[in-house]
Amino acid sequence: MKDSFFRSMTWLHTWVGLLFCWLLWLVFFAGTLSFFRQEITLWSKPELHPHSIEVQSSQQALLDYGFERLNTEAPDAARWWISLPSERNSLLRVSHLPYAEPGEKASWVNHNLAADSKEPVTPRESKGGSFFYRLHFDLHYMDRTTARWIVCLASLFMLVALVSGIVIHKRIFKDMFQFRAGKGSRSWLDGHNLSSVLALPFHLMITYTGLITLIFTLFPYPAQTVYDDGVKEFRKEFYPERQRPQLSNQTLTAPAFAQSLDHFFTNWPEQPISRIIIDHPRDAAAIMKIYGANRSEIKDEQAVWLYSGQTGELLNTVHLEDSTAAQLYGGMIAMHTGRLASPGLRWLYFLCGLAGCAMIASGCVMWAKRIRERQKPTQPASFGLKLVESLNLAAIMGLPLATAAFFYANRLLPVSNSGRADQEVLAFFLTWAATMLFAAKWRNAQGWRTLALANAFVWLMLPLCNALTTQGNLARYISSGQWSLAMFDILALLAAAVFFWQSKKLQFARQARPQRARRERAA
């Protein structure tokens, strides 16, 4: 590679970082938003806003109501599902899945209900925060397995870039407190070092645990060695709660669901319930699954209690006392997703995610800056340099603009549109494609400033668009204590301020460049 270990590590760090940096920027950006997945989903469904204030209701009373409703509306359904309100979702969801006709696939019938009044709430169709959550590891418009292999490969490159970056950092602690403005590529290097070192433990954790979440995509061989059917059979054993019992074709006239609930509340009175799923509720083979809420425990899978619908007997408990290996695996996934996080820790995740975005973006720009500084003023740029500069502009400035377009589409598309959730996603990708075309033509400082101003404008106007199209606004959210909605508007305004500041810095740099050149020629 190179004539010394240090130079080899520098070369490795540069190229493994550059090859996947734009995909990693997307993964980090969408993943950072995913830490507030449920809050984004709440914002994207304003019909839920009047009911988003947490209501203290007895879980037993809510379950009794859910069972009564399902018994009345869907006694012969294939599955029942009751989701109870939580800290981040104040609605009661009562759902059922009908039996499918031969050759067809049945669809869930969902009812969102206010926890206090039990009134139905019908939100608009939107993927909300789930779009960004799936985007950061499943990408979009491609086969899921292929997408996950690509993300796995990018994550491996990210891990190599982090480790090699640590090796080549001779002054890693000094770089935490050093930033020299107005020094060209030197400033970008300082920014890259600063954003890298300040959140380095988070970057290592989130990259490594991200690989762990897809470990069976990368390394299915241990499961294939132990199990005849490989990973599929392993999952059946590790996740017995996900398996559905076979129909016995014997009618269950007197289900023992109430007895099962009494047994659960008697023996685990302090355990809150997340949801209850019942397979074949009117068949003798019925199984009731009670999922416990994890709260702030460092585990991914919820503890599940499986009861016989016929006798009310406790058949099995799953993930209540996992093995050490299972706890380690689940703990790493929980650390990656941030599901264990309290609101304060979730904000720390978010800020560290932004630092990761800054680390990747500054590394992309720094490479192009260094190449430009080494060239003579009359030397034409190579195709590779033009491509990198265009991709930098399209990714770094285009992705926030596309995200804003997604939120505008959520507010401006008619609620009655069929498939409006997919139309929101289409608005996201069309906007991003437009910025790519723009970047291919105008990738200079003026192009950056134009997209910075565009971002500042759309993010500034987003709270106003929300206020004009819904019954809520920032002042009302604050006065009613709906802080997740208020923070959405506040973050939009902060984003607008950052992009406006960036546009002013770009304008100043553009004006200062001719003066600097004249001084150099005079000297």
GIHUVEN-V30616 format. One record per residue. N is the residue number from 1. RES is the residue in one small letter. SS is DSSP state (~ for helix, > for strand, _ for the rest). Layout:
N_RES_SS ; N_RES_SS
//
This chain:
1_m__ ; 2_k__ ; 3_d__ ; 4_s__ ; 5_f_~ ; 6_f_~ ; 7_r_~ ; 8_s_~ ; 9_m_~ ; 10_t_~ ; 11_w_~ ; 12_l_~ ; 13_h_~ ; 14_t_~ ; 15_w_~ ; 16_v_~ ; 17_g_~ ; 18_l_~ ; 19_l_~ ; 20_f__ ; 21_c_~ ; 22_w_~ ; 23_l_~ ; 24_l_~ ; 25_w_~ ; 26_l_~ ; 27_v_~ ; 28_f_~ ; 29_f_~ ; 30_a_~ ; 31_g_~ ; 32_t_~ ; 33_l_~ ; 34_s_~ ; 35_f__ ; 36_f__ ; 37_r_~ ; 38_q_~ ; 39_e_~ ; 40_i_~ ; 41_t_~ ; 42_l_~ ; 43_w_~ ; 44_s__ ; 45_k__ ; 46_p_~ ; 47_e_~ ; 48_l_~ ; 49_h_~ ; 50_p_~ ; 51_h_~ ; 52_s__ ; 53_i__ ; 54_e__ ; 55_v__ ; 56_q__ ; 57_s__ ; 58_s__ ; 59_q_~ ; 60_q_~ ; 61_a_~ ; 62_l_~ ; 63_l_~ ; 64_d_~ ; 65_y_~ ; 66_g_~ ; 67_f_~ ; 68_e_~ ; 69_r_~ ; 70_l_~ ; 71_n_~ ; 72_t_~ ; 73_e_~ ; 74_a__ ; 75_p__ ; 76_d__ ; 77_a__ ; 78_a__ ; 79_r_> ; 80_w_> ; 81_w_> ; 82_i_> ; 83_s_> ; 84_l__ ; 85_p__ ; 86_s_> ; 87_e__ ; 88_r__ ; 89_n_> ; 90_s__ ; 91_l_> ; 92_l_> ; 93_r_> ; 94_v_> ; 95_s_> ; 96_h_> ; 97_l_> ; 98_p__ ; 99_y__ ; 100_a__ ; 101_e__ ; 102_p__ ; 103_g__ ; 104_e__ ; 105_k__ ; 106_a__ ; 107_s__ ; 108_w_> ; 109_v_> ; 110_n_> ; 111_h_> ; 112_n_> ; 113_l_> ; 114_a_> ; 115_a__ ; 116_d__ ; 117_s__ ; 118_k__ ; 119_e__ ; 120_p_> ; 121_v_> ; 122_t__ ; 123_p__ ; 124_r__ ; 125_e__ ; 126_s__ ; 127_k__ ; 128_g__ ; 129_g_~ ; 130_s_~ ; 131_f_~ ; 132_f_~ ; 133_y_~ ; 134_r_~ ; 135_l_~ ; 136_h_~ ; 137_f_~ ; 138_d_~ ; 139_l__ ; 140_h__ ; 141_y__ ; 142_m__ ; 143_d__ ; 144_r_~ ; 145_t_~ ; 146_t_~ ; 147_a_~ ; 148_r_~ ; 149_w_~ ; 150_i_~ ; 151_v_~ ; 152_c_~ ; 153_l_~ ; 154_a_~ ; 155_s_~ ; 156_l_~ ; 157_f_~ ; 158_m_~ ; 159_l_~ ; 160_v_~ ; 161_a_~ ; 162_l_~ ; 163_v_~ ; 164_s_~ ; 165_g_~ ; 166_i_~ ; 167_v_~ ; 168_i_~ ; 169_h__ ; 170_k__ ; 171_r__ ; 172_i__ ; 173_f__ ; 174_k_~ ; 175_d_~ ; 176_m_~ ; 177_f_~ ; 178_q__ ; 179_f__ ; 180_r__ ; 181_a__ ; 182_g__ ; 183_k__ ; 184_g__ ; 185_s_~ ; 186_r_~ ; 187_s_~ ; 188_w_~ ; 189_l_~ ; 190_d_~ ; 191_g_~ ; 192_h_~ ; 193_n_~ ; 194_l_~ ; 195_s_~ ; 196_s_~ ; 197_v_~ ; 198_l_~ ; 199_a__ ; 200_l_~ ; 201_p_~ ; 202_f_~ ; 203_h_~ ; 204_l_~ ; 205_m_~ ; 206_i_~ ; 207_t_~ ; 208_y_~ ; 209_t_~ ; 210_g_~ ; 211_l_~ ; 212_i_~ ; 213_t_~ ; 214_l__ ; 215_i_~ ; 216_f_~ ; 217_t_~ ; 218_l_~ ; 219_f__ ; 220_p__ ; 221_y_~ ; 222_p_~ ; 223_a_~ ; 224_q_~ ; 225_t_~ ; 226_v_~ ; 227_y__ ; 228_d__ ; 229_d__ ; 230_g__ ; 231_v_~ ; 232_k_~ ; 233_e_~ ; 234_f_~ ; 235_r_~ ; 236_k_~ ; 237_e_~ ; 238_f_~ ; 239_y__ ; 240_p_~ ; 241_e_~ ; 242_r_~ ; 243_q__ ; 244_r__ ; 245_p__ ; 246_q__ ; 247_l__ ; 248_s__ ; 249_n__ ; 250_q__ ; 251_t_> ; 252_l__ ; 253_t__ ; 254_a__ ; 255_p__ ; 256_a__ ; 257_f_~ ; 258_a_~ ; 259_q_~ ; 260_s_~ ; 261_l_~ ; 262_d_~ ; 263_h_~ ; 264_f_~ ; 265_f_~ ; 266_t_~ ; 267_n_~ ; 268_w__ ; 269_p__ ; 270_e__ ; 271_q__ ; 272_p__ ; 273_i_> ; 274_s_> ; 275_r_> ; 276_i_> ; 277_i_> ; 278_i_> ; 279_d_> ; 280_h__ ; 281_p__ ; 282_r__ ; 283_d_> ; 284_a__ ; 285_a__ ; 286_a__ ; 287_i_> ; 288_m_> ; 289_k_> ; 290_i_> ; 291_y_> ; 292_g_> ; 293_a__ ; 294_n__ ; 295_r__ ; 296_s__ ; 297_e__ ; 298_i__ ; 299_k__ ; 300_d__ ; 301_e__ ; 302_q__ ; 303_a__ ; 304_v_> ; 305_w_> ; 306_l_> ; 307_y_> ; 308_s_> ; 309_g__ ; 310_q__ ; 311_t__ ; 312_g__ ; 313_e__ ; 314_l_> ; 315_l_> ; 316_n_> ; 317_t_> ; 318_v_> ; 319_h__ ; 320_l__ ; 321_e__ ; 322_d__ ; 323_s__ ; 324_t_~ ; 325_a_~ ; 326_a_~ ; 327_q_~ ; 328_l_~ ; 329_y_~ ; 330_g_~ ; 331_g_~ ; 332_m_~ ; 333_i_~ ; 334_a_~ ; 335_m_~ ; 336_h_~ ; 337_t_~ ; 338_g__ ; 339_r__ ; 340_l__ ; 341_a__ ; 342_s__ ; 343_p_~ ; 344_g_~ ; 345_l_~ ; 346_r_~ ; 347_w_~ ; 348_l_~ ; 349_y_~ ; 350_f_~ ; 351_l_~ ; 352_c_~ ; 353_g_~ ; 354_l_~ ; 355_a_~ ; 356_g_~ ; 357_c_~ ; 358_a_~ ; 359_m_~ ; 360_i_~ ; 361_a_~ ; 362_s_~ ; 363_g_~ ; 364_c_~ ; 365_v_~ ; 366_m_~ ; 367_w_~ ; 368_a_~ ; 369_k_~ ; 370_r_~ ; 371_i_~ ; 372_r_~ ; 373_e_~ ; 374_r_~ ; 375_q__ ; 376_k__ ; 377_p__ ; 378_t__ ; 379_q__ ; 380_p__ ; 381_a__ ; 382_s__ ; 383_f_~ ; 384_g_~ ; 385_l_~ ; 386_k_~ ; 387_l_~ ; 388_v_~ ; 389_e_~ ; 390_s_~ ; 391_l_~ ; 392_n_~ ; 393_l_~ ; 394_a_~ ; 395_a_~ ; 396_i_~ ; 397_m__ ; 398_g_~ ; 399_l_~ ; 400_p_~ ; 401_l_~ ; 402_a_~ ; 403_t_~ ; 404_a_~ ; 405_a_~ ; 406_f_~ ; 407_f_~ ; 408_y_~ ; 409_a_~ ; 410_n_~ ; 411_r_~ ; 412_l_~ ; 413_l__ ; 414_p__ ; 415_v__ ; 416_s__ ; 417_n__ ; 418_s__ ; 419_g__ ; 420_r_~ ; 421_a_~ ; 422_d_~ ; 423_q_~ ; 424_e_~ ; 425_v_~ ; 426_l_~ ; 427_a_~ ; 428_f_~ ; 429_f_~ ; 430_l_~ ; 431_t_~ ; 432_w_~ ; 433_a_~ ; 434_a_~ ; 435_t_~ ; 436_m_~ ; 437_l_~ ; 438_f_~ ; 439_a_~ ; 440_a_~ ; 441_k_~ ; 442_w__ ; 443_r__ ; 444_n__ ; 445_a_~ ; 446_q_~ ; 447_g_~ ; 448_w_~ ; 449_r_~ ; 450_t_~ ; 451_l_~ ; 452_a_~ ; 453_l_~ ; 454_a_~ ; 455_n_~ ; 456_a_~ ; 457_f_~ ; 458_v_~ ; 459_w_~ ; 460_l_~ ; 461_m_~ ; 462_l_~ ; 463_p_~ ; 464_l_~ ; 465_c_~ ; 466_n_~ ; 467_a_~ ; 468_l_~ ; 469_t_~ ; 470_t__ ; 471_q__ ; 472_g__ ; 473_n__ ; 474_l_~ ; 475_a_~ ; 476_r_~ ; 477_y_~ ; 478_i_~ ; 479_s_~ ; 480_s__ ; 481_g__ ; 482_q__ ; 483_w_~ ; 484_s_~ ; 485_l_~ ; 486_a_~ ; 487_m_~ ; 488_f_~ ; 489_d_~ ; 490_i_~ ; 491_l_~ ; 492_a_~ ; 493_l_~ ; 494_l_~ ; 495_a_~ ; 496_a_~ ; 497_a_~ ; 498_v_~ ; 499_f_~ ; 500_f_~ ; 501_w_~ ; 502_q_~ ; 503_s_~ ; 504_k_~ ; 505_k_~ ; 506_l_~ ; 507_q_~ ; 508_f_~ ; 509_a_~ ; 510_r_~ ; 511_q_~ ; 512_a_~ ; 513_r_~ ; 514_p_~ ; 515_q_~ ; 516_r_~ ; 517_a_~ ; 518_r_~ ; 519_r_~ ; 520_e_~ ; 521_r_~ ; 522_a_~ ; 523_a__
//
